[in-house]
């Protein structure tokens, strides 16, 4: 989650605490709106657990942060 936290903090120009709260709000929203198992998997990936692919790129979490970075102009 450190990569995602840094990305949100940098792109939004906010503190680490604010970025953490923003991430938690988005993940909570996604868990509420997505079917149970999918929402749970999203939360796991954001929390850094159960990454697929392993390695230094963060596995699937790395892919998610890359896509979010693209959406945020990075």
N, C-alpha and C positions, 0 to 999 in steps of 0.2 A: 504494500500500500504506500510505501515511501515514495515510489516513483509517481504515483497518481497524486499524492498529496503535494509533492513539489510542483508537478505540472499545473494543478489547479491554483496553487499559491502564486506561481509565476505568471500564468496567463491572466488571472483575474486581478492580480496586484493586491492580494489580501494576505493577512497573517496566517500562520500555520493553523492556529485555533479556528479561524474562520473557514479555512479550506477544509479542515476536518469536519466541521459542522455541515458544510455544503455537501461533502461527499456522503455523510451519513443521511442527510435529507434525501439525496437522489437515490441512494441504495434503498432506503426505506420506502420511497415512492415506487421504485421498480418492484420490490418484493410484494407490495400491496397490489400492483396492477398485473404482474405476470403470474402465470400458473405456478402454484406452490413449488414444485421441484426446480423450475427454471429460476424463479426468484431466489431460492436458496442457493443455487449454484452461482448466481451473480454475486450474492453477498460473500460467498466463499472466495471467489476470485478476487474481489476487491480487498478482502481481508488478507489476501496472500496465501491462503491455504488451498490445497488441492489443485495447484497449478498443473496444467497438462504441458508436457513438453520439457519441463525442467530447464536447466541451463541458466546462463547469466542473463538471458533476455527476459526472465520472469514468466516464461511459458505463455499461457493464454492471457495472464494479466498484462504481460508486456504488449501483447496484441491489442488489448483493450485500451491501454494507455496511449498506444500509437494512434489508434483510431480517434480517441478523444482529443489528442493533440491536433490531429488534422481538422477535426470539427471546430477546434478553438483557434485555428489559424497557425498551428505549430508545425 
